[in-house]
Amino acid sequence: MSKSATRAPLKTKNTITGIILKNTLTVFNLVNLILALMIIAVGSYKNLLFILIAIANTLISIINEVRAKLIVDKMRLISEQKPTVIRNGKPFQISQENIKKGDIIVSSLGDQILADSIIREGIVEVNESFITGEQDNIEKHPGDHLISGSFIVSGTCQAEAVAVGSDTELSRLEESAHIIKTADSKLFSLMNNIVKYISIALIPIGALVLWSRFRVEGNDVTTAVTSTVASLINMIPEGLILLTSSVLALATIRLSKKQVLVQDLYSIETLARVDTIALDKTGTLTTGKMTVHDYTLVKKSFEQALASILTHQITDNATISALKQKFLKTAKNDEIGDILETINFSSERKHSGIVTKNGTYLLGAVEFITKDKSIIDKVKSASAGFRTLAVVKKQDSDTLLGYVRLEDEIRPDAKKIINYFYKNDIDIKIISGDDLDAVTKIASRVDIKDIKGFDLSSEKDHDYETLVKNYNIFTRVTPIEKKHLISALKKQGKTIAMTGDGVNDILAMKEADCSIAIGEGSDAARRSAKLVLLNSGFESVPSIIDEGRQSINNLERSTALFLAKTVYASILAVIFIFVPIKYPFSSPVEMSLLNFACIGFPGLILALEHNTDRIKNRFTRNIVEYSLPVGLTISISMLTLSILAHLNIFPHYDLATTAVFVTFTIDLILIYWISKPLNLLRSCLLITIIGIVAGAFLIPFFHNFFDFVFLTPNGLIATLIAIASSVVLFEILRFVMKKISTRVFDYDDI
């Protein structure tokens, strides 16, 4: 069974209630609530500042996600194709959500089946691979069953809806087998693992820390509880998950202004990591519009045969439209004979036609409608890089009636987009159903480099992994072959984006890491894609990649801030279980100041900064090279200060203020390192952070609120020595960790 089904109607899965619950009912919010209740129980109310920050983070995340959802839902309603239904003998265009049992739904090429239904009129070919896993198209006749989620690849029909909404077979499969493919977010998956392990460790560590605080001589209940809460709140990187969802939600909002519909939030991250993009020529390099360049009449019946095929052809695409515009006006009366059967176009057989009492007339790519080598050679030699369609009469032998040369309209910005891909180290593969000469001609016109093409119709059995290594243009490709090519690229470790606009692209789009549909494409293609270009402008793709790169690059930097805090808080919590001396941070309110000034505020600013550099995949390296050195430096410094205070080298009441200043200095150095090279914004950020902490210390109200003290001479000397030694220790540890990470990480894991 396939794991890539798409259900109708197309809506965001998350409701507003679901978004609120998802962001509110988290493990970390539960932990914060328990810690807040502990503070309330001992009456130290000013130390509840951390819970206000947690609430603010949650609200910001909810607001951003709800705002993004409302925008996306609005864009989906605008872009949603309204199906035609027949009620009481009259046709209506309605919203997909309003389809009712008993409605007669009109479906044609490119449409997705929106309800379980039974065909009443017409013959169609249907692809049910998303539901059954079978790749072959299935011909359906009146009385046959259509499954919601499948799509029409040929023909048109009228079908009666027998099950809608949650009663459909697709909905039942979703509930029993979970066939909807979940988002693949490397960054979010790693963060969730970090959260999971910290959550597991938090409860036993918290209990042991509280027990150890009561063992310290001179600690009363209030002191024990507040110091325990101070040690535990730093272990929670709650802002990291919220920051990630907020950054991606804001990227979704910005992309909506460029008419890009983001149907999967984490597809922004995936596209940012793409190193290979597979383009279907139509709709990407070209506008999708075709014009007849010229035609060659071999037999007098050519125009009549072509006009008759077009007249009875229910498929409507760019090629058929161009041919109809040219030949239906010039053709004479139909003298071909009575039509016995219509052969509708499909991307599998690559031809259409009619069957009459005088013979079968086929229109299509010459190699797909005849095996007569002389006919094939004649048409091929005259193609000269144009899309060429022949009309062949099949009776006792094949007779060439004539052929038409069509020309694609190149997108005016195609060269600029191709150049963008090359500049950003993104490899380009063109996968098309057209003739090799026609595609290579277009590729050369848009400056594709090192053109090496392969016609897949020339052989039956293919080594796809060898093909994708040796060629960058593939032609005469069937839908299943497109999928195999994408799969071969993925097996080579490539991160693939696939663009498409028709039903022949859907299997490959589903196989790709990130799929992009052209807004003017088929309904089924838009539903299958993670990103939809509503204005059908392929020039939006660089904007999407840039948005993703900005989000991921900046989150990689900000992550170092959040996890550094988690590292040193966890180390200190474990150390002070076994060392029965005064904990350096006396209350949560001090940690709230550090968390805001050195983590939350700079993390947000850095996460929203413009940054479209190529993804460096340094998430784990940043943890090793920055978070661990900072965590170890602060842990060693805090333990040393606590021991010195315990030995009365400087007064106990100086310890908390000294600890804040030393921790702040190391955090500031970390912010400096991850902000390099400094620009105006980053320089102002550093100055602002210094100003926040200086103001908290010097302004009397905040000085008292945060329990600061003016240091004694011994306390001041201890602080300065601790700062100086901590800076040296951090630089040593950073150098060592960088050497270790260079040897351990010989590849980028995220």
N, C-alpha and C positions, 0 to 999 in steps of 0.2 A: 504493500500500500504506500502511495506517495505521501510525503510529509509536507506538501507544498500547496495544499488546496486553498482556494480563495472562496469565501462565502459572500453571498449577496443578502441584503444590500450593503454597499460599501460605506462603512462608518468607522469612526475611531472606536476602539474597543473600550477605552477608559471612559467612564462617566465622570461627571464632576464629583459625585459622591465617592466614586472609586478613587479618584485622585486625592481627595481629602483624607480618606481612610488610609491610603497607601503611605502618605507622607506623615500622618499623625500616629498611626499604630505601628511604630517601629520599636525595635529592641532598645535602641539608644534613648528614645523618648521615655520608654518605660523605666530604664535605669535612671535617667534624669529625674523622673517623678519620684522614684524611691529615695534618691539622694535629697531631693527637695523636702520630702516628708521628714527625713532625718533632721534636716536643718530646722524645720518648723517645730519639730518635737523639742529641740533644745532652746528655741526662742531666739536664734541668731538670724533675724530676718534679713539684714542687709547682705548676708551671704547667699541670698536667693537670686542674686544678679545673673548667675549662670543659667537659671531656668528661663529668665526673660530672654536671654540671648538664644536659647534653644527654641523658644516659642517664635521669636522673630525669624530664625532660620527656616523653621517649618512653614510659617506664613508666606515668606518670600518664595519658597519652592512651590507651594500650592498655587500662589497667584501666577507665577510664571508658567506653570504647567497648564492651568486652567485657561490662561490667556492664549497659549499656543494651541490648545485643543479647540477653543472657540473659533480661532482663525482658520485652523485646518478644516474643521467641520464646514465652515462657511465656504471655503474654497472647494471642498468636495461637492457640496450642493450645487455650486455654480458649474463645476466641470462634469458632474454626473450626467451620463446619457440617460434620457428619459425613454423608457421602453414604450412601444405602441401596443396597446391592448384593445381588444374588441369586446365591447359590452353592448348587449341588445342590438347587435348588428352594426354598431357605429364605432369607428376607431377613435381612440383617445391617447394622448401622450400623458403619462402620469409619473409620479415619483416612484422609485423602485420600492420604497417602503409601503406604498399603497396598493401593491399587487394583492389581489384577493383570490381565494380559491374559486375556481370556475371561470376566471378571466381567460380569454384567448390571447396569448402573447405572440406577437410577430417577431421572429428572430431571423437574422441573416448572417452572412460571413463576418466574422470578427466579434459577434455578440456572445456574451456569456449567458448561460442559462441561469435565470434568476429564481426559478422555482421548479420543484419536481413537477413534471408535466407529461402529457400524452399528446403526440402529434395527431392533429386532425386533418391537416392539409399540407402537402409539400414533401419533398425528399431532401435530406441534409446529410452531410458527413459531420460527425461529432468526435472531438478528442476528449476522452474521459481519463486521461493519464493522471490528473491530479487526484482522482478518486480511486481508480482501480489499479494504477501503476502500469497499465497496458499502454504502449506507445502508439499502436496502430489506430488509425482513424476508423470509425464505425459508421456505416451507412444506416440511416434511420428512415423508416417509412411510416405512413399513417398507421396509428395504433401502437407504435413503439414508444418506449418510455425514455424521457430525457431527465438526466440527473442534474440538479442545481450544482453549479461550480464547474461543469464542463463547458466547452465553447464550440461554436460553429466554425468549421473550417471550409465548408462549401455548401452552397444552396441556401434556400430560404424555406421557412415553414410557419404554420400557425399551430400552436400547441396549447392545450387547455391545462391550466395550473391545477394540480390535484393536491399539492402540499406547499405551504409557504412558511417563511420564518423558521421558528424552532422546530416545526414539524417535518422539515425536509430531511432527506436521507443524509445530506452533507452535515447538517446540524447534529444529527444523531451520531454520525461518525466522529465528529469533533469531540463530543462529550465522552464517547467510549474509548477513543483511540488517540485523542490529542493530536490530530493531524495538522493543526496549524503550526507552521514553522516559527519558532521563537527567534527573537533578535539575537544576533551573534555580536556581542560587544566585548572585546578583549579587555578593555579598560574597566568597564563596569563589572565584569566577571571577577577580575582580580580584586577590585575594591570590595565586592561582596564577600570574597573569601577572607580578606583581612577583617572585615566586620564580623564574620561568623566566628573566626578563631578568637578575636578579642572578646566577643560576647560570651563564649564558652569559658574563657579565663577570668572574666570580670567578677563573677559571683564568688567563687572560692577565694580569689585574691582579696576581694573586698571584705569578706568575713575575717580573713586572717589579719588584714591591715587594721580593722577595728579592734580586734583582740590585742594586737601588738601596741596600739595607741594607749590602751588602758594599762599596759605594763610600764609605760614611761612614768618615772617618778614626777609627781607634781601635776599630772594631767587630770583634770576633772572630766565629767561627762561631756560638757560643752566643748572643751578643747579637743577631746578624743574624737568626737563626732565631726567637728569642723575640719580637723586636720585629715581625717579619713576621707571626707568628701573632697577636700582639696587634692588629695593624691589620686582619687578615682576619676574625677571629671576630666582630667587631662589624658586619661587612657582612651577616651572616646573621640574618635575622629569624625564626629557626627556631621560637621560642616562639609566634609569631603564628598559624601554621597549627595547631599543637598546641592552643593556647588556644581557637581557634575550634571545633575538633571536640570538645574537652572540654566547652565551655560548652553546645553543642547536645546533647551526650550527656547531660549533667546535666539539661537541660530535658526531655529525653525521659523520664528517670527520674522527675522530679517530676510530669510529666503522667500517667505510668502510675499513680501513686497516686490520680489523679482519674478513673481508668478511661478514659483516652484512649490509644488505640493509635496510635503514630506509625509509619507504614509507610515514610515517606520523611523522613530526618533533616532535610533542608533545607526541607521544607514548613513547619517552624516559622518559618524566616526569611520565607518567602513570605507566610504568613498574617499575620505581623507588619506587612507592607507593604500589606496589602489595604486598598483604599479603597472597594470596592463588594462587597456580599455578595448573592448571588442565593439566595433561599429558596424551596424547594418547601413549600407550606403544610403538607402532611401530614408529620407527624413533627418539624416545627420549631416553627411557631406552634401547631400542634395536637398532641395526643398520638398521633394516628394511629387512635384509637378512634372508632367511629361508633355513633350510636344512631338508631333510627327515631323521628322526631318525630311524624309522623302519615301517613296515606295516604288517597287518594281513589279510591273504586271507581266506575268509569264503566260497566263491563259486569260482569255476574255472573261471567264466566269469568276475571276479573283475578287472583284469588288462586290459582286452579288453574294458570293459565298461569305466573304468577310462581313458584309452588312447583315446577312441572315444570322450568323453566329452572334454578332453584337446585339441584334434585336432580341434574341432569345436568351441572352446571357444575363442572369440576375445579379451576378457579382459586380460590384462597383468599386473599382480601385483606380489609381492614377493612370495606369496603362489603358484600361478599358475606357476611361473617360476621354483620354486623348484620341483613341481610335474612333470612338463614337462621334466626337466633335468633327473629325475629319471625314469619315466615310458614310455616316448615316445621311449626311446632307447630299452627297454626290452619287450615292448608289441608286440604281434603278429598282424596279419592282423585284420581289423575290422570285427568281426563276430556278431556284435550286431544287425545288420539290417539296412535298409535304414533310413537315418535321415529325419524325417518329419519336425522337428522344433528344433531350438536351444534356450535354455534358458540361457541368459547371466547373469553373476554375477552382483548383486547389493547389496549395503550395507543394504538396507531395508530388503530384503528377506533372505540374508546371504546364498545363495546357487546358483549353476548353474546346467545345465543339458542338456539333449537331449530327444527328443520324437521320438521314432521309432515305427514301426508296431508291435514290440514285447513288447512294454511297455515304460514307462518313467523312465529314469535313472537320479538320482539326486546326486550331490556332494556338501557336505556342512556340517555345524555343525549338529550333529545328531538330536537335538531337533527341528531343523527347517525343516527337510526333512521327518520326520515320527512322528506319534503319538503312535506307537507301544512301549509300556513301556518296554517290554522285550529287544527290540533292543537298546533303549536308555540306559537302565541299563547296558547292556553288554558293550557298547562302553564307557560309562562314567566310569565304573569300571576299564577299561583298560587304561584310559587316563594318570593317574599318573602325572598330572601336565603338560603334553605336549599339544600343540594345536593339536586336533584330528579331522580329517575330515572323514566322512563315505560316502560310495557309497551304495545307496539303490535303488532297482528296485521296481517301483510301478506299479502293475498290478491289479489283483483281490485283492491281499493283499501285504503288504510291505515285501520285502526280503532284508536282509542285505547281500551285496556281499563282504564287507571287509572294513577296515579302515586304515588310515595312521596317524602316529604320527610325527608331525613336531616340530622342535626346533628353537627358536629365538636365534640370535646371540646378546649377551649382549654387549653394548658399553663399551669399556675398562675404560672410565672415568665416567661411570654412578654412581658409589658409591661416587666419589668425588663431583659430582654435587648435588646429593641428600644430602650429608653432608653439602654442602654450603647452601642449602635452609633451613635446620634445624637450622644451626648456625645463620642465618639471620632472624629467626622467620617467615619463609614463610611456610604455611601449604601446604601439597601435597595431591592432589586428582588424582587418576588414573581412567580414563574413557576409556573403551575399548569395542570393539565388540567381543572380544574373550571369551573363556571359563573361568569360575571363578578359577578353579584349576590351569590353565596355567598361568593366570595373577598373582595370589598370589604367585606361585612358583618363577616367575621372580621378583616380589616385594621383596620377602625375600632374593633373591640373590643380590639385590642392596641396601639392608639395609633399606627398608621402615619400619618405626616404627609403632607399635601398629596396625597391619594389621587387618582390619575389612572389609570384602567384602560382596557385595550384587549382586545377579544375577537378573537383571531387567526382564528377560524373565520368571521368576518364578511367576510373578503376572501381572495383566493387568493394574489395577489402582494404581497409586503411589502418595504418599504424598512426593513430592520432597524435601520440606524444612525439613521434619523429616529425610529423607534419608541422606541428606548432613550433618546433625548434627551428625548422628550416625555411618556413614561409611566413609571410605577413599578410597575404591576400588569399582568400579562399572563395571559390565561386561554384555555382551550380550546387549549392549546399541545401540539403533537405532539413526540415526542422529537427529531426532526431540527430542528424550529423552536426548541426549547430551545437546541440547539447553536448555531444561527444567532444567537440573541439574545446568547449569551455571546461569540461571536466578534465581534459588532458592538461590544460594550462594550470588548473588548480593542483593537479598532482605534482606539478613542477614547483609548487610553492608560491605561485603567483596569486596576488589578490586581484580579482577580476571584476570590472564593471562592464555590464552589457547594455547596449542601447537597442531599442527596437520600437516598432509602431504597429506591427501586425501579428496575426495569430501564429505565423510561421516563426516568430521570435520568442514565443512564450516559454517553450521548454528550456531554451538557452538562458533566458532571463531568470527563470526560477533556479537554474543551476548556478548562476553567477553569484558572487558575494554581494554585489549591489546591482540592482536593475533600474534602468532609467527609461521611462516611456515618453514618447512624443505625444503631446496633448491631442493632436488631431488624429492619432492612431486609433486602433480598434478599442472597443470597450474592454475586451478581455485583456489586451496588452496593458491598458492603464490599471486595471484591477490587479494584475500580477506584479506590477512594478512597485518598488519601494519609494521611488521618486518620480513625479510626473511633471514634465515641462508644459504648463498649461498654455503658454503662448506659442508652444511648438518651436521655440527658439533655442537651438542647441548652444547658443552663446552663453546660456545660463550655467552650463556644466562647469566652466572654470570658477564661477562664483560659488557653486556648491562645494567644489574641492577646496577653495580658499576658506570658506566658512568652517569646513571640517578641520582643516589644518590649524586654523586659529584656535578652535575649541580644544583640540587634542594637545597641541603644543603647549598652550597656556595651562591646561589642566595638569600636564606632566610636570611643569614647574611648580604649580601651586601645591601639588601633592606632597612635595618635599617638606613644605611648611607644616602641613597637618600631621604627617607621619613622624616627623622629628619630635613633636610633642608627645605622640603616642609612645615612641621608643623610650624617651627619658622618663616619662611618667610610669611606664610599666617596670622599667629597671629599678627606679626608686621605690615603687610600691613593694616589690619583692625584697629589695635590700633591707628596707626598714621594718619588714616583718621580723627579721632576725637581729636587727640592731636596735635595741631598746633605748634610743636617744631621741631628742626632739626633732620632729620632721621640719625641714627648712621652710616650707610654706605653711603659715599658720592658719589660713582661712581660704575658702573658695573665691572670695571677692578679689584677692590678689591675682589668682589664676584667670579670672574673668577679664581683668585688664590686659594681661599678657595675651590671652587668646584673641581678644579683639584687635589690639594694636599690632601684634606680631604674626597673627595667623589669618583671622577672618577678613580683616580690612585689606591687607596687602594681597591675600589670596584672591579676593574678588577683583581688585584692580588689575592684577596681573592676568587673571583669567579672561578679562574682557578686552585686553589690549590687542591691537591689530598685529597679527603675526601669521603670515602665510608661507613660512618656510616649509620645506619638505619635512614630513614626519620623521623624527629621528629615532623613534622607538626606544626611548631611554627611561621608561617608567621604572623598571627594576634597578637600572643603573643609578638613577637619581636617588632611590632609596638607599642604595649601598654607599654612593659617593657623598651624599649630603645628609640624609636623615640619620643614618647610623653614626657618622662622626659627631653631629650635633647632639644626638641623644646620649652618646657615650661621654662627650665632653661635659654636658650639663649634669649628668648623673655623677660623674667623678667629682665635679666642682661642688655639687650640693652635699654629697657625702662628706667631703673634706671640710666644708664650712660648718656642717652640723657637728662634726667631731671637735673642731676648734672651739665652737661655742660651748659644747659639753665640757671641754677642758678649761673653760673660762678665759680663753685667749682674748675673746671680746664678748661683750654682754649678750645674753640670750635674746633680749628684746631687739637687738640689732639684726638678728639672724634673718627674719622674714624680708626686711627691706634690702639687706645685702643680697639675698637669694634672688629677689626680683630684678635688681640691677645687673647681676651677673648673667642671669637667664636672658634678660632683654638684650644685653650686649651680644651674646652668642647668636640669638635669633636675628638680630640686626645684621650681623656678618653673613648669616645664611641668606637673608633677603638680598643683600648686596651681591653675593656670588651667583644666585639664580637669576638676578636681574641684569647681569653683565651681557653685552656692553650697555653702559648707562646712557639713557637719553633724557630728554627734559621730563617726561612723565615719570620715569623710574627715579630720577634724582629728586623730584618733588615728593614722590612717595616716601623715600627714605627720610627726607626732612620732616614730612608730616608725622611719620611714626615717632621720630625723636620728640617732636613737639607735643604729641599726645601724652607720652610718658612723662616728659618734663612738666607739662601742665598738671598732670595728676599728682606729681610730687610737690610742686610749688604752690598751687592754688589751695588755700587753707581748707575749703570744704572737701575737695577731693583727697587732699592729704589725710584728713581725718577719716573719710569714708573708706579709703583703701588701707587704713591701719599703718600708714607709713610713719617712720620715726626719723628724726634728724640724727645721723650717725655720730657715735662717739669717736674720738680720735682712733682708738683701736679698731672700731668697726669700719671706719673709713679706710684705714690702712689695709685691713683684711679684704675689703671690697676691691680696692685698686690692685692688690696683689692677685686676687682671685681672677679679676678681669684679664689682667696681663697674661697670667699663666694659662687661662682658659683659651685665649686667642691663640697662643702658641700650640697648646694641646690640640685644638681644633684643626689647625693647619697641618700638624703632623698626622693626625688621624685621617684627614681628608686625602693627604698624599698617599698614605698606606692603602686606604680603601679604593682609591682610584687605580692603583697598581693591581690590587686584587680583582677589581671588577673588569679591568682590561684583560686579565688572564682568564677569568672564569667565563665572562660573557663574550665568547668569540663570535656570537651572533646576537641579533636583537630579538628578544623574546616578545616584547610588547611595544 
